[in-house]
Amino acid sequence: MKKVVLVFLFCIFAVMSTSYAGEETPIGAGNIAIKVDYIDFTDDVIGDVDVDTGLYLGIEGFKEIADNLYLGAEVGYANPKGSVSAFIEDVETELTFIPVELNLKYAVKAASNVVLDIGAGASYSYVEEDASTSSDSASDTDWLLGGQVFIDLNYTIDKFFVGLNGKYQLTEDIEGADYNYNNWRVGGQVGFIF
């Protein structure tokens, strides 16, 4: 189902790019940005071990491949830490989440110096789960396929931009378990247009 949605969104962006040909390039021939977001993992299992929310840092780069249509990549990092009580001991929990994304976005000028873009893409995310007590520790890692949809609103100032972003990401389940790392993110970015 996820693959069908991603293919459908890709087709929509491809059609949209040809219908608006001739518009001024909204955010340059390419751009890079640094993102600072709040991330919230939606699966209850992640919340039960107190690592469901945290700070997300990311960097992305996009290149225009057709009028108003951009292809790019993003890599990010989140490392929430928590603590839960189990029997007579506290368990310290930690999550390392590193999504690597390939995205396609369509950008339009919404007003003078204001650019709106929507996009979707595929991802491959590294997950490391750690738990420790005063006497023992355990760790598990996995790579998860996924996909995401997002929207950005940017204000351009010469060769720079600043803006807001929102993203929802789906991932497959952890191998051998019945939970996933689906998440939503909201935050801001600053970037450079070239």
C-alpha positions in Angstrom: 0.0 0.0 0.0 2.8 2.4 0.9 4.5 1.8 -2.5 1.2 2.5 -4.3 0.8 5.9 -2.5 4.4 6.9 -3.3 4.1 6.0 -7.0 0.8 7.9 -7.1 2.3 11.0 -5.5 5.3 10.8 -7.9 2.9 10.8 -10.9 1.0 13.8 -9.6 4.2 15.8 -9.2 5.4 14.8 -12.7 2.1 16.0 -14.2 2.1 19.2 -12.1 5.6 20.1 -13.2 4.6 20.2 -16.9 1.4 22.2 -16.3 3.2 25.1 -14.7 6.2 25.4 -17.1 7.6 28.8 -17.5 7.2 30.0 -13.9 10.2 31.7 -12.3 12.4 29.2 -10.5 11.1 29.5 -6.9 14.1 28.3 -4.9 16.9 28.4 -7.3 18.5 25.7 -9.5 19.4 24.0 -6.2 19.3 24.6 -2.4 20.6 23.1 0.8 19.1 23.5 4.3 19.7 22.7 7.9 16.6 21.6 9.8 15.7 21.6 13.5 12.5 19.7 14.3 10.4 18.2 17.0 9.9 14.4 16.3 7.1 12.3 17.7 7.0 8.5 17.1 3.4 7.4 16.9 3.6 3.7 17.9 2.5 3.0 21.6 5.4 0.6 22.1 7.9 3.5 21.6 5.9 5.6 24.1 5.9 2.8 26.6 9.7 2.9 26.8 9.7 6.7 27.1 11.7 7.5 23.8 8.8 8.7 21.7 9.6 12.4 21.4 12.7 14.4 21.0 14.8 16.8 18.9 15.5 16.0 15.3 18.5 17.6 13.4 18.7 17.2 9.6 20.4 18.4 6.5 18.9 18.3 3.0 19.8 19.3 -0.5 17.7 19.6 -3.6 18.4 20.1 -7.3 15.8 21.3 -9.9 15.2 18.5 -12.4 12.3 20.2 -14.3 10.4 23.5 -13.9 9.5 23.8 -10.2 10.3 20.1 -9.6 13.2 19.2 -7.3 14.9 15.9 -6.5 16.9 15.7 -3.3 18.1 13.8 -0.3 17.9 14.3 3.5 19.7 12.7 6.3 18.8 13.3 9.9 19.5 12.3 13.5 17.3 11.9 16.6 18.5 10.5 20.0 15.7 10.6 22.6 16.5 9.1 26.0 14.0 8.0 28.7 13.5 5.9 31.8 10.9 3.4 32.8 10.4 1.4 36.0 10.5 -2.4 35.7 10.1 -4.5 38.8 12.5 -3.1 41.4 14.9 -1.4 39.0 14.8 1.6 36.7 15.6 0.9 33.1 17.4 3.7 31.2 16.3 3.7 27.5 17.8 5.3 24.5 16.9 5.4 20.8 19.1 6.4 17.9 17.1 7.1 14.7 18.9 8.1 11.5 16.6 8.4 8.4 18.2 8.6 5.0 15.6 9.9 2.5 15.3 10.4 -1.3 12.6 13.0 -2.0 10.8 14.7 -4.8 9.2 18.0 -4.2 7.2 20.6 -6.2 7.7 24.2 -5.3 5.6 27.3 -6.2 5.8 31.0 -5.3 2.8 31.6 -3.0 3.6 35.3 -2.8 6.5 37.7 -3.2 9.5 36.0 -1.5 7.2 33.2 -0.2 7.7 29.6 -1.5 5.4 26.7 -0.8 6.5 23.2 -1.6 5.0 19.7 -1.2 6.7 16.4 -1.6 7.1 12.7 -1.0 9.8 10.2 -1.1 11.3 6.9 0.0 13.5 6.3 3.1 15.8 3.8 4.6 16.2 4.4 8.4 18.7 3.1 10.9 17.3 2.3 14.3 19.3 1.4 17.4 17.4 0.6 20.6 19.3 0.5 23.9 18.2 -0.4 27.4 20.3 -0.6 30.6 20.0 -1.2 34.3 22.6 -0.9 37.0 23.6 -4.5 36.3 22.8 -5.3 32.6 22.4 -3.8 29.2 20.9 -4.8 25.9 21.0 -3.3 22.4 19.3 -4.0 19.1 19.6 -2.5 15.6 17.7 -2.6 12.3 17.3 -0.9 9.0 13.7 0.0 8.0 12.3 0.8 4.6 9.7 3.6 4.6 8.3 6.6 2.9 7.2 10.1 3.7 5.1 13.1 2.7 5.9 16.7 3.6 5.1 20.4 3.2 7.4 23.4 3.6 6.8 27.1 3.7 9.9 29.3 3.1 10.6 33.0 3.0 13.4 33.9 0.6 15.9 36.7 1.3 18.4 37.1 -1.6 20.3 33.7 -1.7 19.0 32.6 1.7 15.7 31.2 3.0 14.1 30.5 6.3 10.9 28.5 6.9 8.7 26.0 8.5 8.3 22.3 7.7 6.1 19.4 8.5 6.5 15.7 7.6 4.8 12.4 8.2 7.0 9.3 7.8 5.9 5.6 7.6 8.3 2.7 8.3 8.1 -1.0 8.1 7.9 -3.0 11.4 11.1 -3.9 13.3 12.2 -7.4 12.3 10.5 -10.0 14.4 8.3 -7.5 16.3 4.9 -5.9 15.9 5.8 -2.2 16.1 7.3 0.4 13.8 8.9 3.9 13.8 6.2 5.9 12.1 6.7 9.5 13.1 5.7 13.1 12.4 8.0 16.0 12.5 7.4 19.8 12.7 10.0 22.5 12.9 12.1 25.1 11.0 14.9 25.3 8.5 17.4 27.8 7.2 19.1 27.4 3.9 21.1 28.7 1.0 19.9 29.0 -2.7 22.4 28.5 -5.5 
